[in-house]
Amino acid sequence: MVELRHLKTLLALQATGSLVDAAERLHLTQSALSHQLKALEHLLDTELFIRKSKPLQFTPSGQRLLKLADDVLPRFEAAQRDLQRLAKGQAGRLHLAIECHSCYQWLMPTLDAFRKNWPDVEVDVPGGHHFAPLPALKRQELDLVITADPRPIEGVVYSPLFRYESLLAIPKDHAFIDKAFIEPSDLLAETLITYPVERNLLDIFTHFLDPAAIEPAGIRTAELTILMMQLVASHRGVCALPNWAMTEYLERDYVAARRLGADGTWGTLYAAHRENQQSMAFITDFITTARKTSAQVLTGIKPVELTASSK
């Protein structure tokens, strides 16, 4: 019998184009994914995709199941939400703050999808940088905080959304162009351009410079990503941003980028919420929608390994 998990597997395979990436997205081992697909093909007595094809090609049988997945899965998810509304109520409030200036690329489509699914939930995103949002979350002034800096606060839990890599943006003719990756000491003579936020909210410090006890020659702030890129391109400094925030500027050959460290500098973005909200259907659905949407619209991110407590 064809199950929902089979349809989700085929969609992941179509979206990623490889067994390795599809397995990672579905939080399975490649072996488990291959076994699942072979068992499904044995059940149906037909091949579903052409092995070793680049780009990945589906057989007519595989294409038919993909069409079924496109038809069935959205209806199934909508039915699940309806049942959650009936069981736990559909109205509520979702006031959220963002400790990430470059989050809007994936957050806006997430909010659009969420509002469509939960029209009776009041959604509000305060403008500007919200002061001390995590304590405000504990005081029930906020309902959810997007953060890369999880701090132990009684009654507050963190649901991981995805992992991302920070890259260093540099002018296209910078001396760093010849380096495979950047070392902390390389920034001793550089002006570092950052968002005007607390130091502990910047991965370039917490994950890269501070552990090496390195300070850049100077620090300059800019409110907007586009302004930061203009400053970098005009040799006013360098800046570190999540990989997805630089995508369009790299594609336009506006600046260049290098990894921070031989293995890269990786962080995790979380949705923080109060522990007593975990049974609220629209809170959990927002987190699920954020994970799904970010995987669709962002490049260079990695899914997180979910435990029973972080789902």
MIFI-446506 format. One record per residue (C-alpha): x, y, z. Coordinates in pm, 1 decimal, padded with zeros to 6 digits, always signed. Layout:
// MIFI-446506
         u         v         w
         X         Y         Z
...
//
This chain:
// MIFI-446506
         u         v         w
  +00000.0  +00000.0  +00000.0
  +00129.0  +00345.7  -00091.4
  +00158.8  +00552.8  +00226.6
  +00189.5  +00925.3  +00292.8
  +00555.7  +00879.4  +00387.0
  +00619.4  +00742.0  +00038.1
  +00467.0  +01049.5  -00122.0
  +00671.2  +01278.7  +00104.0
  +00985.6  +01084.7  +00010.9
  +00922.8  +01125.7  -00362.1
  +00859.5  +01498.2  -00323.0
  +01183.0  +01536.5  -00126.6
  +01368.6  +01343.3  -00396.0
  +01219.2  +01567.5  -00664.7
  +01305.6  +01885.4  -00470.7
  +01666.1  +01792.1  -00389.2
  +01761.9  +01585.3  -00692.9
  +01964.8  +01329.8  -00498.6
  +01921.1  +01047.2  -00250.3
  +02179.9  +01199.5  -00014.9
  +02007.1  +01537.9  +00009.2
  +01658.6  +01385.3  +00022.1
  +01764.0  +01160.4  +00310.1
  +01905.1  +01459.4  +00498.3
  +01584.9  +01657.8  +00447.3
  +01373.3  +01367.7  +00572.9
  +01605.6  +01295.5  +00869.3
  +01678.6  +00944.2  +00739.7
  +01998.3  +00762.5  +00657.2
  +02067.7  +00716.3  +00287.9
  +02045.1  +00341.2  +00341.1
  +01700.8  +00367.0  +00500.9
  +01577.2  +00591.2  +00220.7
  +01708.5  +00357.5  -00049.8
  +01545.2  +00060.7  +00124.9
  +01213.0  +00245.7  +00144.3
  +01220.6  +00331.3  -00227.5
  +01317.7  -00022.3  -00331.2
  +01038.1  -00166.3  -00116.8
  +00788.9  +00072.0  -00278.4
  +00908.0  -00019.2  -00628.1
  +00879.0  -00387.8  -00539.2
  +00526.5  -00330.4  -00408.8
  +00423.8  -00152.3  -00729.5
  +00633.7  -00377.3  -00954.2
  +00777.1  -00077.0  -01139.7
  +01072.9  +00159.0  -01123.0
  +00993.9  +00511.9  -01008.6
  +01309.2  +00697.3  -01114.5
  +01615.7  +00638.1  -01327.8
  +01921.3  +00561.1  -01117.2
  +02235.3  +00769.8  -01178.4
  +02049.3  +01014.3  -01403.7
  +02164.1  +01378.1  -01385.3
  +01945.7  +01568.0  -01340.8
  +01733.2  +01307.4  -01165.3
  +01459.5  +01175.0  -01395.1
  +01137.4  +01008.3  -01285.4
  +00972.3  +00731.8  -01484.3
  +00607.1  +00773.1  -01593.7
  +00509.2  +00574.2  -01282.2
  +00713.8  +00805.5  -01063.5
  +00563.2  +01112.8  -01228.1
  +00213.9  +00976.9  -01160.8
  +00292.6  +00933.4  -00792.2
  +00437.7  +01284.9  -00779.5
  +00110.9  +01418.8  -00918.4
  -00073.6  +01220.4  -00652.0
  +00154.3  +01369.2  -00385.3
  +00087.7  +01722.6  -00511.6
  -00286.9  +01653.6  -00489.8
  -00305.5  +01459.8  -00164.5
  -00046.5  +01604.5  +00073.9
  -00177.3  +01965.6  +00080.0
  -00529.6  +01833.8  +00143.7
  -00402.9  +01603.5  +00417.7
  -00213.3  +01886.6  +00588.4
  -00519.1  +02111.5  +00564.0
  -00732.9  +01838.3  +00722.3
  -00481.9  +01800.9  +01005.5
  -00501.4  +02174.4  +01075.0
  -00880.9  +02162.1  +01071.7
  -00877.9  +01880.3  +01325.6
  -00634.6  +02074.3  +01544.1
  -00862.8  +02375.7  +01531.2
  -01161.2  +02167.6  +01631.5
  -00971.7  +01998.2  +01914.8
  -00789.8  +02297.3  +02061.9
  -00950.3  +02607.5  +01925.2
  -00847.8  +02812.5  +01626.7
  -00821.6  +03164.0  +01766.3
  -00526.2  +03311.0  +01949.2
  -00236.6  +03554.8  +01936.0
  +00106.4  +03522.0  +01778.6
  +00323.2  +03821.7  +01861.3
  +00678.9  +03750.6  +01756.7
  +01012.4  +03930.5  +01761.8
  +01321.1  +03867.4  +01551.5
  +01682.6  +03870.5  +01668.4
  +01795.5  +03830.6  +01308.4
  +01807.3  +04124.0  +01066.2
  +01836.7  +03896.8  +00761.9
  +01545.1  +03665.1  +00843.1
  +01283.6  +03827.7  +00623.8
  +01374.9  +03633.7  +00310.6
  +01216.9  +03319.6  +00456.9
  +01000.5  +03471.8  +00733.0
  +00768.3  +03667.3  +00503.6
  +00655.5  +03364.5  +00298.8
  +00625.3  +03169.8  +00624.7
  +00391.3  +03434.3  +00767.7
  +00190.7  +03444.0  +00444.3
  +00134.3  +03067.9  +00459.6
  +00057.5  +03081.7  +00833.5
  -00202.7  +03359.1  +00798.3
  -00375.0  +03161.2  +00524.9
  -00392.5  +02850.5  +00744.2
  -00482.5  +03033.8  +01067.9
  -00695.1  +03335.4  +00968.2
  -00832.3  +03383.0  +01320.4
  -00491.4  +03409.0  +01487.3
  -00378.5  +03766.4  +01546.5
  -00025.2  +03798.7  +01404.8
  +00197.1  +04093.0  +01491.8
  +00567.4  +04152.1  +01420.8
  +00695.2  +04464.2  +01602.5
  +00902.0  +04691.0  +01380.4
  +01269.6  +04753.9  +01446.7
  +01487.2  +04569.9  +01696.3
  +01288.6  +04455.6  +01998.6
  +01479.9  +04516.5  +02321.6
  +01548.0  +04201.0  +02525.5
  +01287.6  +03986.2  +02347.6
  +01355.2  +03663.4  +02540.1
  +01269.2  +03813.3  +02881.5
  +00964.0  +03970.0  +02713.9
  +00868.5  +03621.7  +02596.8
  +00884.2  +03492.1  +02953.4
  +00666.9  +03787.2  +03067.1
  +00409.1  +03688.2  +02801.3
  +00452.8  +04016.6  +02615.4
  +00563.2  +03806.8  +02316.2
  +00463.2  +03460.0  +02201.8
  +00760.5  +03359.2  +01989.9
  +01116.2  +03483.6  +01927.4
  +01336.0  +03395.1  +01630.5
  +01689.8  +03371.6  +01767.4
  +02030.8  +03215.2  +01709.3
  +02130.0  +03277.0  +02071.8
  +01941.8  +03032.2  +02296.1
  +01979.4  +03126.4  +02660.7
  +01864.7  +02916.3  +02956.5
  +01546.8  +03085.9  +03081.1
  +01304.1  +02901.5  +03304.2
  +00983.7  +02820.5  +03118.7
  +01127.4  +02899.9  +02772.6
  +01203.5  +02623.4  +02521.6
  +01382.1  +02637.8  +02185.3
  +01263.5  +02456.5  +01873.6
  +01540.7  +02441.2  +01610.2
  +01441.6  +02554.1  +01261.4
  +01753.1  +02496.8  +01048.4
  +02133.5  +02522.6  +01042.8
  +02312.9  +02788.3  +00840.3
  +02670.2  +02886.3  +00757.1
  +02813.1  +03235.1  +00809.4
  +03029.6  +03364.9  +00523.9
  +03262.1  +03664.1  +00506.1
  +03173.8  +03912.7  +00231.9
  +03479.4  +04080.1  +00076.7
  +03549.0  +04306.4  -00224.1
  +03609.5  +04109.5  -00543.4
  +03971.4  +04227.2  -00559.3
  +04050.6  +04182.5  -00188.6
  +04370.9  +04004.5  -00084.3
  +04154.7  +03735.5  +00077.6
  +04044.4  +03622.1  -00270.5
  +04347.8  +03392.5  -00284.5
  +04258.9  +03225.2  +00047.4
  +04052.3  +02907.0  +00061.3
  +03911.0  +03016.2  +00397.1
  +03949.0  +03292.3  +00653.5
  +04127.4  +03252.0  +00986.6
  +04042.1  +03470.4  +01289.2
  +04381.4  +03642.6  +01279.9
  +04310.0  +03758.2  +00922.6
  +04061.8  +04009.8  +01062.0
  +04312.4  +04185.3  +01288.8
  +04369.9  +04451.4  +01022.7
  +04009.8  +04467.5  +00892.2
  +03710.4  +04688.9  +00965.4
  +03415.9  +04462.7  +01043.1
  +03073.5  +04582.5  +00932.4
  +02785.7  +04450.8  +01145.4
  +02421.5  +04512.1  +01219.9
  +02369.0  +04748.9  +01517.5
  +02290.4  +04473.3  +01767.2
  +02449.7  +04327.7  +02078.4
  +02781.2  +04151.6  +02021.3
  +02645.4  +03822.7  +02158.2
  +02388.7  +03813.8  +01874.9
  +02658.2  +03810.7  +01604.6
  +02798.1  +03470.5  +01505.0
  +03120.2  +03627.1  +01377.1
  +03206.2  +03708.7  +01738.7
  +03049.3  +03423.3  +01936.1
  +03154.2  +03138.5  +01703.7
  +03468.6  +03272.7  +01534.4
  +03654.8  +03571.4  +01682.7
  +03586.0  +03547.8  +02057.5
  +03702.2  +03183.9  +02092.7
  +04031.5  +03291.3  +01932.9
  +04052.3  +03612.3  +02143.8
  +04076.9  +03821.4  +01825.8
  +03944.7  +04176.2  +01778.7
  +03908.9  +04337.7  +01435.5
  +04086.1  +04667.1  +01370.1
  +03752.1  +04849.4  +01372.6
  +03376.6  +04796.8  +01381.4
  +03121.9  +04984.8  +01172.4
  +02744.7  +04929.6  +01177.2
  +02477.0  +04945.7  +00908.8
  +02101.7  +04886.5  +00943.4
  +02037.2  +04720.1  +00607.2
  +02201.9  +04429.2  +00427.9
  +02217.0  +04621.7  +00099.6
  +02407.2  +04903.6  +00272.7
  +02651.9  +04652.6  +00417.3
  +02713.5  +04510.1  +00069.4
  +02770.6  +04859.1  -00072.1
  +03026.4  +04931.6  +00199.9
  +03204.8  +04603.5  +00131.8
  +03208.3  +04659.3  -00245.4
  +03358.0  +05007.8  -00193.9
  +03640.1  +04873.3  +00027.5
  +03504.0  +05020.1  +00351.6
  +03529.9  +04689.1  +00533.9
  +03418.9  +04324.4  +00537.4
  +03111.6  +04166.4  +00691.9
  +02985.2  +03823.8  +00797.9
  +02630.7  +03719.4  +00712.4
  +02429.1  +03397.7  +00685.5
  +02488.0  +03232.7  +00348.0
  +02130.9  +03289.0  +00229.6
  +02152.9  +03666.0  +00294.0
  +02441.0  +03693.9  +00044.0
  +02295.9  +03476.4  -00232.7
  +02164.0  +03751.5  -00459.7
  +02479.2  +03964.9  -00421.3
  +02704.2  +03671.0  -00503.2
  +02489.8  +03573.6  -00802.6
  +02519.8  +03932.0  -00933.2
  +02898.8  +03920.5  -00880.3
  +02868.1  +04227.2  -00657.1
  +03097.5  +04093.4  -00385.0
  +03289.5  +03774.6  -00313.7
  +03266.7  +03546.7  -00009.9
  +03491.2  +03309.3  +00181.6
  +03426.2  +03051.9  +00452.8
  +03510.9  +03133.6  +00813.1
  +03747.3  +02856.7  +00915.2
  +03843.3  +02539.1  +00731.3
  +03518.3  +02364.4  +00824.9
  +03302.2  +02675.2  +00806.4
  +03122.3  +02852.1  +01090.4
  +02774.7  +02712.3  +01144.0
  +02487.7  +02826.4  +01363.3
  +02133.0  +02715.0  +01433.5
  +01825.4  +02932.7  +01415.6
  +01555.4  +02863.9  +01676.4
  +01196.5  +02953.4  +01747.8
  +01176.2  +03028.5  +02119.5
  +00840.6  +02995.6  +02292.9
  +00704.6  +02933.1  +02638.0
  +00691.9  +02574.2  +02754.4
  +00319.9  +02597.3  +02829.2
  +00256.0  +02686.6  +02462.2
  +00371.9  +02350.5  +02329.7
  +00016.4  +02216.6  +02323.5
  -00110.8  +02513.7  +02119.3
  -00173.3  +02391.0  +01766.3
  -00100.6  +02718.2  +01587.8
  +00235.6  +02759.9  +01764.4
  +00354.4  +02415.0  +01659.0
  +00213.8  +02467.2  +01310.0
  +00404.7  +02796.1  +01272.5
  +00729.2  +02613.3  +01356.7
  +00648.7  +02333.8  +01110.3
  +00561.5  +02588.5  +00840.9
  +00886.3  +02780.2  +00906.6
  +01096.2  +02464.5  +00863.5
  +00915.3  +02369.0  +00543.9
  +00922.6  +02718.4  +00391.3
  +01287.6  +02787.0  +00471.4
  +01386.5  +02458.6  +00303.8
  +01199.8  +02570.9  -00007.6
  +01323.3  +02931.1  -00037.6
  +01676.3  +02926.4  +00107.4
  +01994.4  +02779.0  -00037.6
  +02288.7  +02650.1  +00163.9
  +02099.5  +02565.3  +00482.6
  +02081.3  +02225.3  +00651.6
  +01790.9  +02060.0  +00831.0
  +01825.0  +02001.4  +01204.0
  +01808.0  +01662.3  +01368.5
  +01484.0  +01667.6  +01562.7
  +01441.3  +01496.6  +01897.5
  +01109.6  +01421.6  +02060.6
  +01138.7  +01739.1  +02268.3
  +01227.9  +01968.8  +01975.2
  +00959.0  +01867.8  +01726.5
//
